[in-house]
C-alpha cells in the first residue's frame, strides 16, 4: 500500500441509530466521517474512535473497494491482520504502524457507498440488531478466521476469485457492525461458498500450471 487508501464514507447519525434514513453502509460511512474530522482519515484513527466496533467497521470499509476491478489485492494485507487478531479473540484491533498510518481521503470515503452493488443494497434493507450465536465471542472468532481466509484469496491472483469472497465478507461485516445475527450468519455462508469457489479456481490454475511446467521440462 502506498499510504493512500483510495476508497469512500458519508453525516453521521448517533451510534445505534436505526431510523430508516439511509442504508446501513451510508450511515456507517457518515459516522466515521463525523467522528474523524480532517481532510484525510487514517485507519488508526478509526480504530481508536470506534473501539469494539472497529473490527467490523474497518473490515467493511476495506472490503467495499474489493468489488471494484483491480482494487482487491491492495486491501488484502490489512484485512489479514484484522482477521487473525479477531480469530485469536482480540476485542479491539491493534494495528501495526505501517497499517495504522494508511489514510483515506474524505472525498474518496464519501464515494465508497457507490461501490455497493444492487444486490448489496437489497441486503441492507433487512439489516437490524438481532442477538445470537453469530454475534457472540465465539462467532467473532469464526468471523475473524473467515476474514483471514478471504484476505488470502484477495492477495492471491486469480480470475474471478475476488468478488465472491469479498461480497460475503461485506455482508458479514454489515451484520457484525449492526449486531445482526441473521445477516452475519448468511454472510458467513456466502463467504464460505465464495472462498470454496476461489480455492477451487486457484487450485485448478496451480494444477494446470504444474502440468504445463512438466510438459516444458
RAURKA-V727880 format. One record per helix or strand of 3 or more residues. SS is the DSSP state (H for helix, E for strand). FROM is the first residue (numbers start at 1). LEN is the number of residues. Records with the same first field share a line. If there is no record, write none. Layout:
BEGIN
SS: FROM-LEN / FROM-LEN
END
This chain:
BEGIN
H: 24-12 / 43-25 / 72-16 / 97-4 / 106-10 / 118-7 / 133-3 / 137-19 / 163-15 / 181-36
E: 40-3 / 103-3
END
